[in-house]
Amino acid sequence: MRTGVWLVGARGSVATTSVIGALALRAGLAEPTGCVTELPELRGPALPAVDDLVFGGHDIVGTALTKRAEELADAGVVPAHLVAALADGLGAVEEEIRPAPTGDRQHRQAEAVAADLTRFADRHRLDRVVVMNVAATEPAPPDHPAHADLTALRTALTGDDPVLPPSSLYAYAAFTAGCPYVDFTPSTGARLPALVGLAAERGLPYAGHDGKTGETLVKSVLAPMFAMRHLRVRSWSGLNLLGGGDGANLAEPAANAAKTASKQRVLGETLGYLPQGHTRIEYVEEIGDFKTAWDLINFSGFLGTRMRMEFTWHGCDSALAAPLVLDLARLTAAAHAAGRSGPLAELAFFFKDPLGGTPGSLGEQWSVLRDFVAGLHVAAGSPTDDGTGAGDGLSD
Ligand SMILES: NC(=O)c1ccc[n+]([C@@H]2O[C@H](COP(=O)([O-])OP(=O)(O)OC[C@H]3O[C@@H](n4cnc5c(N)ncnc54)[C@H](O)[C@@H]3O)[C@@H](O)[C@H]2O)c1
């Protein structure tokens, strides 16, 4: 199944690491560590192979992909020898990156994006293209009446004033071009009734929001533990320190608010109440892509006895995110091939703020994902790999 992966924010850290990762896997220069779809429980014939993924995308900056890859190597995010070894592959992806359309009317920008997607699919004879938003996090947009209704939205897009934030305009263009859409960011994306209507009209699946890669991943494991042991979480405070492009963008208060809201949601959903405390994100240029998150949890047990735990997470954000981007592209392509439309709630495992309302326990989300993928493999004509290595996949 030849599958296009169209990266919105194609020259960013996550996008560049995803491309390097896929090229390295294809060349046999890396192990699929961190790729959930390469686990024996999930591998199988319904998923496009990494070899079948073709990359392209949009960005608002023109920095060469090879230069971005070298910067990531200098920062210790990816091994330097891979950048040299994969120069040809990076050059081929460079050819498929387009400048983000600008212009006075949003309907024209959406048409330009949709045309780029269609030409990309035609050029590479792709069965489908998954549009993946890995662009900088946006502030939440002001409400607009046209967000609620597809007909009103189509009319409003022809007007002088912008109606949609960029992430939603890309979702609109993706659906118009017949492409599934995945939002790896906390931005609005497809989360507007008018776009939900468009996806339904076109019979397309979509997924999001905000990849769960670090502190929130740990939270989604620890919070169910407190809930299952009937311990009372009195406060949960987190401090995230990060640099890089994402950190610089999140220094902007409105983007920061969008991100911190998505980070706290797991607590309310898992515990059934919101303990005191907030998650704060601070930009520290020196830290680069290596995030440090420190969490302090105050809780009480039998007879009200007060206790506490702390954890510190040092993660390389792009190295954690990139394999999930590949997983999500493969899973969303398989879901589309199987005829799924609407929100892919079964992919909640991957997200901080999952569409479709699956609760926040990572264990439950894993079971749902495993059953979902098993169903896709059965529909594709063969059960999941039994762990003997007999199935399709990179590590075979
Ligand atoms: N790395 C992680 O662990 C992780 C986890 C969850 C979510 N995310 C999200 O992934 C996104 C990407 O993170 P990153 O570290 O790669 O950031 P980055 O700043 O390195 O890259 C973002 C890219 O988006 C581009 N961009 C901005 N506006 C655009 C637009 N309108 N159209 C096209 N491109 C545009 C920028 O030019 C840049 O190249 C962020 O929103 C981040 O919050 C990352």
The ligand as a MOL file (V3000), in Angstrom:
LIG
                    3D

  0  0  0     0  0            999 V3000
M  V30 BEGIN CTAB
M  V30 COUNTS 44 48 0 0 0
M  V30 BEGIN ATOM
M  V30 1 N 8.2070 16.5100 20.2830 0
M  V30 2 C 7.2410 16.0720 21.0530 0
M  V30 3 O 7.4490 15.2250 21.9160 0
M  V30 4 C 5.8550 16.5720 20.8280 0
M  V30 5 C 4.8090 15.9880 21.5410 0
M  V30 6 C 3.5170 16.4350 21.3150 0
M  V30 7 C 3.2870 17.4540 20.4110 0
M  V30 8 N 4.3060 18.0310 19.7490 0 CHG=1
M  V30 9 C 4.0070 19.1370 18.8410 0
M  V30 10 O 4.5840 18.9070 17.5770 0
M  V30 11 C 4.7550 20.1700 16.9300 0
M  V30 12 C 6.1320 20.2210 16.2920 0
M  V30 13 O 7.1390 20.2340 17.2810 0
M  V30 14 P 8.6460 20.5460 16.8310 0
M  V30 15 O 9.4910 20.3240 18.0230 0
M  V30 16 O 8.9420 19.8630 15.5570 0 CHG=-1
M  V30 17 O 8.5480 22.1240 16.5640 0
M  V30 18 P 9.4440 22.9720 15.5460 0
M  V30 19 O 9.2670 24.3850 16.0010 0
M  V30 20 O 10.8070 22.4080 15.4550 0
M  V30 21 O 8.7290 22.7600 14.1240 0
M  V30 22 C 7.5270 23.3520 13.7640 0
M  V30 23 C 7.5690 23.6470 12.2670 0
M  V30 24 O 6.2740 24.1280 11.8820 0
M  V30 25 C 6.4760 25.1220 10.8950 0
M  V30 26 N 5.2420 25.9070 10.7590 0
M  V30 27 C 4.7410 26.8560 11.5910 0
M  V30 28 N 3.5830 27.3300 11.1140 0
M  V30 29 C 3.3070 26.6480 9.9760 0
M  V30 30 C 2.2620 26.6850 9.0260 0
M  V30 31 N 1.2350 27.5190 9.1520 0
M  V30 32 N 2.3090 25.8480 7.9570 0
M  V30 33 C 3.3500 24.9940 7.7970 0
M  V30 34 N 4.3810 24.9270 8.6770 0
M  V30 35 C 4.3650 25.7430 9.7390 0
M  V30 36 C 7.6840 25.8840 11.4150 0
M  V30 37 O 8.2930 26.6900 10.4100 0
M  V30 38 C 8.5740 24.7290 11.8790 0
M  V30 39 O 9.4190 24.2740 10.8300 0
M  V30 40 C 4.5190 21.2430 18.0000 0
M  V30 41 O 3.2060 21.7670 17.8550 0
M  V30 42 C 4.6050 20.4470 19.2870 0
M  V30 43 O 3.8520 21.0370 20.3410 0
M  V30 44 C 5.5950 17.6030 19.9220 0
M  V30 END ATOM
M  V30 BEGIN BOND
M  V30 1 1 1 2
M  V30 2 2 2 3
M  V30 3 1 2 4
M  V30 4 1 4 5
M  V30 5 2 4 44
M  V30 6 2 5 6
M  V30 7 1 6 7
M  V30 8 2 7 8
M  V30 9 1 8 9
M  V30 10 1 8 44
M  V30 11 1 9 10
M  V30 12 1 9 42
M  V30 13 1 10 11
M  V30 14 1 11 12
M  V30 15 1 11 40
M  V30 16 1 12 13
M  V30 17 1 13 14
M  V30 18 2 14 15
M  V30 19 1 14 16
M  V30 20 1 14 17
M  V30 21 1 17 18
M  V30 22 2 18 19
M  V30 23 1 18 20
M  V30 24 1 18 21
M  V30 25 1 21 22
M  V30 26 1 22 23
M  V30 27 1 23 24
M  V30 28 1 23 38
M  V30 29 1 24 25
M  V30 30 1 25 26
M  V30 31 1 25 36
M  V30 32 1 26 27
M  V30 33 1 26 35
M  V30 34 2 27 28
M  V30 35 1 28 29
M  V30 36 1 29 30
M  V30 37 2 29 35
M  V30 38 1 30 31
M  V30 39 2 30 32
M  V30 40 1 32 33
M  V30 41 2 33 34
M  V30 42 1 34 35
M  V30 43 1 36 37
M  V30 44 1 36 38
M  V30 45 1 38 39
M  V30 46 1 40 41
M  V30 47 1 40 42
M  V30 48 1 42 43
M  V30 END BOND
M  V30 END CTAB
M  END
